[in-house]
Amino acid sequence: MTLVGNTIKLNLEKVRGYLVDDDVSMVGIWGMGGVGKTTLLNEINNSLLGGNTNPGFNYVISLVVSKEPQFEKLQNEISKRLGLPSYSGKSDIFEFLKKKNFLLLLDDIWKRVDLPEDLGIPLPLRQSRNSKNGGQSYKRKVIFTTRDDDVCARMNAHKKIKVECIDKEAWHLFKQFANEEIINSSVVIENLAKEVMEKCSGLPLALKVIGRATSNMKTPEEWRHMLRSLIKTDVRTVTGMEESLFHNLKVSYDNLASDTLRQCFLCCAQWRAGAQIEVFELIERWIWCGLISDFGNMGEAFDEGYSLIAKLHEACLLELVVYSLVEDYVKLHDVIHDMALWIVSECGKKKNKWIVGGSNDDLRQFSKLEAGNWQETELISFKKNFNDNGLLKFLIDQNIDKKGQVSVAATSPRYPNLQSLLIEKCYWYDRRSEVGINFFPHMPSLTHLNLSETFIAGISKEIRVLVNLQYLNISGTSIRSLPPELEELKQLKYFFFRFSHFESEGELVPIKVDGLSALSRLPELQVLDLYKNTCLEAGDLRILMDRKRIKAIGMDVESVEILRLLKDLPTWQINLKNIHDMPTLQLCDLSYKGDGEGLMTLYINDCGFENLLINDSAVSLKHLDLSFLAKLKQITRSAEAFRSGCFPKLTDVYIYKCTSLRSLSWVLHLPCLKKLHVGNCSAIEELIDPREMQQASSGLPTFPNLRSLSLWRMPNLVSFSTCLLDFPILDTLYLDRCPKLKKLPFKSSIVNNKFKDVTIDEDLWESLEWEDTTIRSHLDKSFTRRAWNGRTQQSDLTLTSSSTAQLSSHANLRPNH
């Protein structure tokens, strides 16, 4: 949210005063949803980033707690930001911080947080009470945001700041998101715009969302219609405030350009409030919900998905959360999320139409619903519950007879109108609880079923009753056999079964799955994804090819025979492994008709290829992983591929243990490359071949979009290139065990980059030669961790929410597609 006027400046000055006041250690910022609490907290965080205004804190740690906090996950975040080992617990955090000066920023608290017990954070004592007999004192402060003044009391806040709706600044903020040129074009429109603005009652979120909704209104008639839509309610109405706010914000939803876009927005509410939604996962869901349906291949489908996200972002209904080392994420503001569920519930008339959660508290509320409430439920979405399998047991055991009483018989289904059951990443610690799913007769209307990463061991033959099922996802489960009854699902269009495994002595072991041939007999199948799992037999693949309905297929490939069939398949995600009787792999052999239109992910592991020939444009490829390719000497481009612009969408490149590979010149000008991670490539002496530098000097930009560069265990790497290169937006650098590297290829303009994380082992850092010492000083400000002789040394630094984009494992960087 944009900062405007004196209101937030005054609040910011208050906080700065508390930061230097020894008698204030706990500050609560409170106010209604959408009023700007998070904006104020982020501004505090950002003001400390540079270090110039940091009043003595070694560490600044920013966390989003949310309504249903997952404290173990938050502890892991804290450990990462402190540079502690990944296995560190709250006691390790406590011991590390108890003699440190730190500021903890907690956003979106709904109830009291016990800092030592829940997070391992030492209590923030007032300095006057923290020093005994003249001994060492420490500066420990906590600032949190909440919607409830009572939480401030329960957290023992020494000072409180209530963030109020704005008054004089409201018109200025509204015009920032509306079209000021149109407003100024007519006195009539300007007066109507002011009336519309007043209906937002000074709530910043409403001003932003409704302002954006008016940005294309050019006539007084449109403005009058908007005003009539808002005039019925008042955001500040005490009774029913939430619904009043929802009615106002719904105008932006109503003004979306199409029903499809509106449904895409509502779909985002299938994740719990506060969730960060991976863009790849969101677009996938839009596809199998049928919201993206008119596509020839997955590359086209994802292009449309990114376009829809941009439109929702422009309407201020979807926020972008972009990290440099992980996938892009989006999220809904809590108020916008609640509004979406309110719209789904037909403005509160059917409150159980969608049930969305993930915590044990959610499950307890879920199980208390009376029998009649299930009649209206159309969607159940639970995600990331790490405690038990209570939801699965509940669904399996419950049913209703004709009298509305709970029974075991399935004569009167408990969930007669349930269409989507999404239970994802719900783990339990007792692995003996693995069960076959046998609750299908209770859900006769089911069209979408997601049981991914739930450790289920089997699917019962009763799945045949789901005659309306269109989407089935059992990825990441321990299922070893598919029932033959699967082929009775005549409406099934999307089948996902990737990353299959079982656990043996603490190790995840790939599974050989039986019963896959049933998939080739599914008449409506359009998307089949067996990536990082297995592959159909050649005969079954030919059946799918002959049917000509498949739009995308993902799978493992372990034979030349299957590899040759790919030319006639619309591939999407391919994992090539254990192929040792081919010296050259041509990229055009991996994609439908050789055009590369649909292939998005390519992972080549433990193969005998000596040469990878890029002889098509691979227009959709986003992720490329080359690992354990001991014989691979070169990656070359054909002249045609170079002219047509190869890899126009490639964002992530991982190269690991390709011990014969000598250079990576082909990555130099990739327009969208964000991440380049290279490790254990002992033959590389110069990353960019000097012969490629002539092209670099001809005006083509170098690494125009690269954000993260990681090189580790490169024993013979002498230099990046023979000349300096541009890295215009690089913000994360990791160098480890590159003993022969003497210079970094940065131009002096690198000092304009805002680095989030720089990690270089101590020996290398001390041995580097600098022609421009200002570059060394600039990088030195961003160090978060220095390794020396295998040990870790901590530097005093400022760690913020933007520092979350750190490498999950510095010792062995591996992709996680």
Buried (B, 14 or more C-beta within 10 A) or exposed (E): BEBBBEBBEEBBEBBBEBBEBEEBBBBBBBBBBBBBBBBBBBBBBEBBBEEEEBEEBBBBBBBBBBBBBBBEEBBBBBBBBBBBEEEBEBEBBBEBBBEBBBBBBBBBBBBBBEBBEBBBBBBBBBBEEBBEEEEEBBBBBBBBBBBBEEBBEBBEBBBBBBBBBBEEBBBBBBBBBBBBEBBEEBEEBBEBBEBBBBBBBBBBBBBBBBBBBBBEBEEEEBBBEBBEBBEEBBBBBEEEBBBBBBBBBBBBBEBBEEEBBBBBBBBBBBBBBBBBBBBBEBBBBBBBBBBBBEBEBBBBBBBBBEEBBEBBBEBBBBBEBEBBBBBBBBBBBBBBBBBBBBBBBEEEEBBBBBBBBBBBEBBEEBEEEEBEEBBBBBBBBBBBBBEBBBBBBEBBEBBBBEEEEEBEEBEBBBBBBBBBBBBBBBBBEEEEBBBBBBBBBBBBBBBBBBBBBBBBBBBBBBBBBBEBBBBBBBBBBBBBBBBEBBBBBEBBBBBBBBBBBBEEEEEEEEBEBEBBBBBBBBEEBBBBBBBBBBBBEEEBBBBBBEBEEBBBBBBBBBEEEBBEBBBBBBBBBBBBBEBEEBEEBBBBBBBBEBBBBBBBBBBBBBBBBBBBBBBBBBBBBBBBBBBBBEBBBBBBBBEEBBEBEBBBBBBBBBBBBBBBBBBBBBBBBBBBBBBBBBBBBBBBEBBBBEEBBEBBEEEEEBBBBBBBBBBBBBEBBBBBBBBBBBBBBBBBBBBBBBEEBEBBBBBEEBBEBEBBBBBBBEBBBEEBEEEBEEBEEBBEEBBBBBBEEEEEEBEEBBBBBBBBBBBEEBEEBEBEB
